[in-house]
Amino acid sequence: MRSIKGVSIIMAVGALTLALTACGGSKPVSGKKGADDTSQVNPDVTGKIVIYTSMYEDIIDNMEDQLSEVFPNADIEFFQGGSGTIQSKVAAEIDSGKLGCDMLMVAEPSYSLELKEKGILHPYDYADKERLLFDYDREGYWYPVRVCNMVLAYNPEKSDKESLPQSMKDFAEDKSMKGMLSMSNPLTSGTAFSSVVGLLDKYGEDYFKALGEQDVAIESGSVALTKLETGECSEIMVLEESVLKKREEEDSSLEVIYPEDGSIPVPSPVMIIDEKYSANANTEAAEAVEDYFLSPEGQKLIIDGWMYGVRDDMDDTPYDGLKLPDMLRNTITVDWEKAYRERDSIRTMFEEYVTVPEE
């Protein structure tokens, strides 16, 4: 497995900047295919494919529409749930000897390491893998398909930006914010857990002790965004896509704060289940679907869903978001091996310092 830490990030940004220059700058994002666009249609893919995913349901709805056009003779279904829900479901199904899915599109790579180690995944040599900017498994067991980015957000109609924490560090340590902060639950959210791992490496356990003393609310992103709109919260730690989605769909005034000490990008993987465990033993179709998701056309669907793509040859940008090279210039990295190996102890540490509501 390769790393996006340190020099690899700089090299990736440089390569992507050159690619964008060659392409001539930004262009509008559209995941919608024209009625006469048959370049991606693949009628030879048949049978059923079930995909477990943690993506937004409305993004899935758009994907289903597109996939039905690209694969007109295949039956592709999604099951949507949070990371905790999907992991619990998969664990129970592994015990039974058969999963209910053929593919997984989950929040973060550490879970991929676990499933690979358990022999659940099917290796696939994606032909265009050198175009990928983020971690991928060298044996082809998983590839990044989308990037979620953890940031801070506020409501300019309720708060003066300059009066708020401008960094992840100050989010935990600015005592004037006590009782006015919110973040997602790392016990159930894969992206929130990834952020905890990154912040733990950067600032140590004292960060979470300070966070707990802030009486930070642990709740879903949708609840946090509502409280930000009403003024019940002054600032939240949240996925950038959640804010961009509200800005485009609801003309919301909520704004992103890109932390001075770095946002936390989380490359979310796509995986194919080994035929021994898969619901429909339709590996050839699963490989074709994975190819599509990682292709420029498939990536436009991701970017249209307010997330970042993973290829170095695309200049598409999420609505109101940064260009990918700009986002990558200032990030907090996550050790995915640590996130897997020390998952339970990190969760226990978080619960020791921060009050987590019972589900």
Secondary structure as GFF3:
##gff-version 3
##sequence-region A 1 359
A	DSSP	alpha_helix	7	23	.	.	.	ID=ss1
A	DSSP	beta_strand	47	53	.	.	.	ID=ss2
A	DSSP	alpha_helix	57	70	.	.	.	ID=ss3
A	DSSP	beta_strand	74	80	.	.	.	ID=ss4
A	DSSP	alpha_helix	83	96	.	.	.	ID=ss5
A	DSSP	beta_strand	103	105	.	.	.	ID=ss6
A	DSSP	alpha_helix	109	117	.	.	.	ID=ss7
A	DSSP	three_ten_helix	129	131	.	.	.	ID=ss8
A	DSSP	beta_strand	143	154	.	.	.	ID=ss9
A	DSSP	three_ten_helix	161	163	.	.	.	ID=ss10
A	DSSP	alpha_helix	168	173	.	.	.	ID=ss11
A	DSSP	three_ten_helix	175	177	.	.	.	ID=ss12
A	DSSP	beta_strand	181	183	.	.	.	ID=ss13
A	DSSP	alpha_helix	190	203	.	.	.	ID=ss14
A	DSSP	alpha_helix	206	213	.	.	.	ID=ss15
A	DSSP	beta_strand	217	218	.	.	.	ID=ss16
A	DSSP	alpha_helix	221	230	.	.	.	ID=ss17
A	DSSP	beta_strand	235	239	.	.	.	ID=ss18
A	DSSP	alpha_helix	240	250	.	.	.	ID=ss19
A	DSSP	beta_strand	255	257	.	.	.	ID=ss20
A	DSSP	beta_strand	264	272	.	.	.	ID=ss21
A	DSSP	alpha_helix	283	294	.	.	.	ID=ss22
A	DSSP	alpha_helix	296	304	.	.	.	ID=ss23
A	DSSP	alpha_helix	324	328	.	.	.	ID=ss24
A	DSSP	alpha_helix	336	341	.	.	.	ID=ss25
A	DSSP	alpha_helix	343	353	.	.	.	ID=ss26
###
